[in-house]
Amino acid sequence: MNPTATELKFLLQLLASPQHRSPLDRLKPTPKISAADRVRLCQKLTKRGWVDRTETITQFGLAAPGRVLLGLDTTSLPVTPDELRLLQNCRDKTLRPDDLPDFLSPSQRQTLIQTLADRGLILILRRAITDVWLTPEGLDFLRHECEPKGTVPLVSGDLLGAYVQLLRHAMAHSSGSGNGDQSTGDETTAQQPQPLPSLAQVLQVICDLDRELNSGNYLPLFLVRQKLQPPFSREGLDGALYELQRNDLIELGSIQEVSHYTPEQLQAGIPQNVGGSLFFVSTR
């Protein structure tokens, strides 16, 4: 199935994005595309298997079983204190995660709401697509099956250049195989970009490492890099850490005593214009 002009430009904009991944609201296959049309386009391409996405819950409400539960004896309810507080907050109205009091971080809210929804106590009324990326199937489609048609210019030089680079890479790989190089299925898979972990997944990796290594909520960054690079680039992981810090989910701390670490480990820090490198990460 050949894509429409708008679908093709959406795919090419992803192809030209770092790691073939982008926030949905940055993709503009037409100059005046509406948010609703962009969501529908993403959903359509997801059904074809060419793209994948992450979503966040943006509106929820109390389900009938949750309302019944709130009427029971609070000393024997099958929920945690945080779950009970969340249910109580949406007793009389639908809420957005940001409407909840600050007893949970943003990522914890998403996890808790989804957990209660899976148990039938919460109704998820609306979700928003955040990040979108090309799947291996989408890349294969662009390499081998896509046949752009029409005479109206559709793409910029940057997008066309990204497409040409993809085709050149495919041709070079095919030529190398023909000259006697043996390529395995594992090697082909390794060349395809991996979807980047979400911020919630990065935070979970930090929490898991801290617990496994008993670092006392003072985790050196070189351990985080060992776990998350790849699929992240160094700059990409730095950006994710800064975003978590802006959301008040982690705190990045500088290093004062460097003698306990090797030069290679110290290079994992994030250099600062003033003071020592940011070298430790703590969760809030």
C-alpha positions in Angstrom: 0.0 0.0 0.0 1.5 3.3 -1.1 1.2 6.2 1.3 -0.6 9.5 0.5 1.5 12.6 0.2 0.7 13.6 3.8 1.5 10.1 5.1 4.8 10.1 3.2 5.9 13.4 4.6 5.0 12.3 8.1 7.2 9.2 7.6 10.1 11.2 6.1 10.0 13.7 9.0 10.4 10.8 11.4 13.2 9.4 9.2 15.1 12.7 9.4 14.6 13.0 13.2 17.3 11.8 15.7 16.9 8.1 16.2 13.9 8.3 13.8 11.9 9.5 16.8 10.0 12.8 17.5 7.4 14.3 19.8 4.2 14.2 17.9 3.5 17.9 18.1 6.7 18.7 16.2 5.6 16.8 13.1 3.9 18.9 10.5 3.3 17.0 7.3 1.1 19.9 6.2 1.6 23.5 7.2 -1.8 23.9 9.0 -2.5 20.4 10.2 -4.7 20.3 13.2 -3.8 18.4 16.4 -6.8 16.0 15.8 -5.7 15.3 12.2 -2.2 14.6 13.4 -3.4 12.1 15.9 -5.6 10.4 13.3 -2.6 10.2 10.9 -0.4 8.7 13.6 -3.1 6.1 14.5 -3.5 5.2 10.9 0.2 4.6 10.3 0.4 2.7 13.6 -2.2 0.3 12.4 -0.1 -0.3 9.3 2.8 -1.1 11.5 5.0 1.6 10.1 5.2 3.7 13.3 4.8 3.2 17.0 4.1 5.6 19.9 4.0 6.3 23.6 0.9 7.7 25.2 0.1 9.4 28.5 -3.2 9.5 30.4 -4.7 13.0 30.3 -8.2 12.5 31.8 -9.7 9.9 34.0 -12.6 9.3 36.4 -14.0 7.0 39.0 -15.5 3.7 37.8 -18.6 2.1 39.4 -16.5 -0.5 41.2 -14.2 2.2 42.6 -17.3 4.1 43.9 -18.5 1.0 45.6 -15.0 0.5 47.1 -15.0 4.0 48.6 -18.2 3.1 50.5 -16.7 0.2 52.3 -14.9 0.1 55.6 -11.7 2.0 55.1 -9.7 -0.2 57.5 -9.9 -3.2 55.2 -9.8 -1.8 51.7 -7.6 -3.8 49.1 -5.7 -0.6 48.1 -2.6 1.2 49.2 -2.9 4.6 50.9 -1.8 6.4 47.7 -4.4 4.5 45.6 -7.1 5.4 48.1 -6.1 9.1 48.0 -6.3 9.0 44.2 -9.7 7.4 44.2 -11.0 9.9 46.8 -9.7 12.8 44.7 -11.8 11.8 41.7 -14.9 10.8 43.7 -17.1 13.7 42.4 -15.5 14.7 39.1 -13.2 13.7 36.3 -9.6 14.8 36.6 -6.4 15.3 34.7 -3.2 13.9 36.3 -2.0 17.5 36.9 -5.2 18.1 39.1 -4.0 15.7 41.7 -2.2 17.0 44.8 1.6 16.7 44.9 1.7 13.5 46.8 2.8 11.7 43.6 5.4 12.6 40.9 4.1 12.8 37.3 5.4 9.4 36.4 4.0 7.8 39.6 0.6 9.3 38.8 0.6 7.7 35.3 1.6 4.3 36.8 -0.9 4.5 39.6 -3.8 5.6 37.3 -3.1 2.8 34.9 -2.8 0.2 37.7 -6.3 1.3 39.1 -7.7 1.2 35.5 -6.4 -2.3 35.0 -8.3 -3.3 38.2 -11.5 -1.7 36.9 -11.5 1.0 39.6 -10.7 4.0 37.3 -12.0 4.8 33.8 -9.4 6.3 31.5 -11.3 8.9 29.4 -8.6 10.4 27.3 -5.0 9.7 26.3 -2.5 11.9 24.5 0.2 10.6 22.1 3.6 12.0 23.2 6.5 10.5 21.2 6.3 8.7 17.8 9.0 6.7 16.0 9.6 4.6 12.9 9.4 0.9 13.4 11.7 -1.6 11.7 8.7 -2.4 9.5 8.4 1.3 8.6 12.1 1.5 7.7 11.8 -1.6 5.5 8.8 -0.1 3.8 10.7 3.1 3.0 13.7 1.1 1.8 12.0 -1.6 -0.4 8.4 -0.9 -1.1 7.6 2.8 -1.1 6.9 4.3 -4.6 6.3 8.0 -4.3 4.1 9.4 -7.1 2.9 12.7 -8.3 4.4 15.9 -9.6 3.8 18.4 -6.8 6.9 19.0 -4.6 6.3 17.3 -1.3 9.4 17.5 0.7 12.3 19.7 1.6 15.9 19.0 0.7 16.6 17.8 4.3 13.8 15.2 4.1 14.9 14.1 0.6 18.5 13.9 1.9 17.4 11.6 4.8 15.6 9.3 2.3 18.6 9.2 0.0 20.9 8.3 2.9 18.5 5.5 3.9 18.6 4.1 0.3 22.4 4.4 0.0 22.8 2.6 3.3 20.6 -0.2 2.1 22.5 -0.4 -1.2 25.8 -0.5 0.5 24.7 -3.2 2.8 23.3 -5.2 -0.2 26.6 -4.7 -2.1 28.6 -5.9 0.8 26.6 -9.0 1.2 27.0 -9.7 -2.5 30.8 -9.5 -2.2 30.9 -12.4 0.1 30.2 -10.8 3.5 27.8 -12.9 5.4 25.0 -11.0 7.1 22.9 -12.6 9.7 19.3 -11.8 10.9 20.8 -10.6 14.2 23.1 -8.1 12.3 20.2 -6.7 10.4 18.2 -6.2 13.5 21.2 -4.5 15.2 21.4 -1.9 12.4 17.8 -0.9 13.0 17.4 1.9 15.5 15.9 0.9 18.8 13.0 2.9 20.2 14.2 5.3 22.9 13.0 4.6 26.4 10.4 7.0 27.8 11.2 9.3 30.7 9.3 7.0 33.0 11.4 4.1 31.8 14.6 6.1 32.3 13.5 6.9 35.9 12.7 3.3 36.5 16.2 2.2 35.4 17.7 4.7 37.8 15.6 3.4 40.7 16.3 -0.2 39.8 20.1 0.5 39.6 20.1 2.3 42.9 18.3 -0.5 44.6 20.4 -3.3 43.0 23.7 -1.6 43.7 22.7 -0.2 47.1 24.1 3.3 46.2 22.0 5.1 48.8 20.1 7.2 46.3 23.4 8.6 45.1 24.0 6.8 41.8 27.0 7.6 39.7 26.2 8.6 36.1 28.6 6.1 34.5 26.3 3.3 35.7 23.3 5.0 34.1 25.2 5.4 30.8 26.3 1.8 30.8 22.6 0.8 31.0 21.1 3.3 28.6 23.8 4.1 26.0 22.6 2.7 23.5 19.9 3.2 22.6 20.4 6.8 23.8 23.3 8.9 22.5 25.3 10.7 25.2 23.5 14.0 24.3 20.1 12.3 24.2 20.6 10.8 27.6 21.7 14.1 29.0 18.6 15.7 27.6 16.4 13.0 29.2 18.1 13.5 32.6 17.7 17.3 32.4 14.0 16.8 31.5 13.5 14.5 34.6 15.2 17.2 36.7 12.9 19.9 35.3 9.9 17.7 36.2 11.3 17.5 39.8 11.7 13.7 39.5 15.5 13.5 40.0 18.3 15.7 41.2 21.7 15.9 39.5 24.6 16.5 41.9 28.2 17.5 41.2 31.3 15.5 42.3 33.8 16.9 44.7 36.1 14.0 45.5 37.4 12.5 42.3 40.0 10.2 43.6 37.5 7.3 44.1 36.8 7.0 40.4 38.7 6.2 37.3 39.3 8.8 34.5 36.9 6.8 32.3 34.2 6.9 35.0 34.7 10.6 35.5 34.2 11.3 31.8 30.6 10.1 32.2 29.7 13.3 34.1 28.0 16.2 32.6 30.4 19.2 32.4 29.3 22.5 33.8 30.6 26.0 33.1 30.9 26.6 36.9 31.8 24.0 39.5 32.4 20.3 39.1 30.7 18.0 36.6 27.3 16.6 37.4 28.1 13.1 38.4 25.5 11.7 40.7 21.7 11.2 40.2 19.2 11.0 43.1 15.5 10.4 42.8 13.0 12.6 44.7 
